[in-house]
Amino acid sequence: MMTVDTKTDTKTDMGTDTDTARTMRAVVNRAGGPIDGPESLMDARVPVPRGPNGHDLLVRVEAVSVNPVDVKVRASHRGSRDGILGYDASGTVERVGEEVTLFRPGDEVFYAGDITRPGSNATLQLVDERIVGHRPRRLDATDAAALPLTGLTAWEALFDKLRLTRESTGTLLVVGAAGGVGSMLIQLATRLTGMRVIALASRPESADWVRRMGADHVVDYRDPGCAKRIQALAPGGVDAVFSAWSKGNIGLYAKVMRPFGRIAAIDDEWHLDWYALKDKALSWEWEFMFARSKHHAADMVRQHDILEQIAHMIDAGDLVSTVTTRFEGIDAAHLRRAHALVETGHGIGKVVVGC
């Protein structure tokens, strides 16, 4: 696995604060805009979270990963209030709320967090137990932090939105295949369904990566004959599409898919020609992993169940972590570098920052 380890002598140890302190270390987002802005990400001391109460766990954070959502929220930040970003995390439970039944102090956990609450770029974080899983035993905190957001998104896209099962056969087209979600989705699709996977990737290193994840075929999306190559691999039409990059691809989907196929998309494009999909009665589904926690869905605990299943598959050797780049030290300098990498949109796998 391609790995970049970055160490400095000025590492910030996010794990040295105690809950008896009035403040803790955190990285805050004070102003939106580009990552090189002086107040985009800053080291700070902030109040220790109060609690935990109810279903909350108080977790000591040991590693985080950076996703496109971190970049989007950081860049669009408005107002003077310091925002603590960070969604993916792994760490150890310090204390539990009075209604907690799934965890106890000392448990090693991993989770994707809640977009409406303070994030994981801090020493301690409160998180609802119903969106938390026990960390895979065979992974350290860094490798585990790469998995929750992408694993949950991939799982929900495949099984909730595309409605695939172990008995499903046919062809699945994965767009954005080398990214964090695509890397997990290919693994889950090839392990838990009978679908044949066609992955779109352009660079040689991206093509090699998606093959390692389990893709049956790789097609270069920059190839003018991309649609014809997909049609040759799926003469009856593609049955399902996972779309991490929908801009400019609606025409492709309409051309290569069979009638009544399904598309699950995760990106944020506002102006798409969905009408082009009507001729084949294609269904468009949005996947938004944060919807359950943001709206306190009645089945919010399903994310705990999914993470438990992902951990079991990791420990059984059926899935692998998708970390490709590691930084050591959860501080503003390393998180800026991580954000800059994710912001390019050309990354492979996941970027993780550990203590």
Salt bridges, closest charged atoms under 4 A:
ASP17 OD2 - ARG25 NH1 3.47
ASP17 OD1 - ARG45 NH2 2.90
ASP19 OD2 - ARG95 NH1 2.30
ASP56 OD2 - ARG117 NH2 2.73
GLU62 OE1 - ARG135 NH1 3.35
ASP82 OD1 - ARG30 NE 2.69
ASP88 OD2 - LYS350 NZ 2.99
GLU94 OE2 - ARG60 NE 2.84
GLU99 OE1 - HIS55 NE2 3.33
ASP107 OD2 - HIS134 NE2 3.44
GLU108 OE2 - ARG135 NH2 3.36
ASP128 OD2 - ARG130 NH2 2.74
GLU129 OE2 - HIS55 ND1 2.73
ASP143 OD1 - ARG326 NH2 2.48
GLU156 OE2 - ARG292 NH1 2.82
ASP160 OD2 - ARG292 NH1 3.55
ASP160 OD1 - ARG302 NH2 2.73
GLU205 OE2 - ARG203 NH1 3.36
ASP208 OD1 - ARG211 NH1 3.77
ASP220 OD1 - ARG222 NE 3.72
ASP239 OD1 - ARG258 NE 2.62
ASP268 OD2 - LYS72 NZ 2.77
GLU285 OE2 - ARG163 NH2 3.75
GLU285 OE2 - ARG262 NH2 2.55
ASP299 OD2 - ARG292 NH2 2.86
GLU308 OE2 - HIS134 ND1 3.06
ASP315 OD2 - ARG137 NH1 3.87
GLU328 OE1 - LYS7 NZ 3.97
GLU328 OE2 - LYS11 NZ 3.19
ASP331 OD1 - HIS334 ND1 3.02
GLU343 OE2 - ARG74 NH2 2.76
